[in-house]
């Protein structure tokens, strides 16, 4: 089981969260990913979106997502200009 991090929760972030949640449905021979850590611009938004998207943790600092030892892959879904 792969541990997933997500940075950014706008349109594309939501798309990636849905996609990660659907892996086992689309690929039945693959283990369902573990939604580990979500990053946003502040802690309040991160924790709210983590609950909405099914992630175990939310943080207002993207570095916490990248440094989390449970996270093995990160979807970076922030707008290109940031």
Buried (B, 14 or more C-beta within 10 A) or exposed (E): EBBBBBBBBEEBBBEBBEEBBEBEEEEEEEEBBBBBBBBBBEEEBBBBBBEEBEBBBBBBBBEBBBEBEEBBEBBBBBEEEE
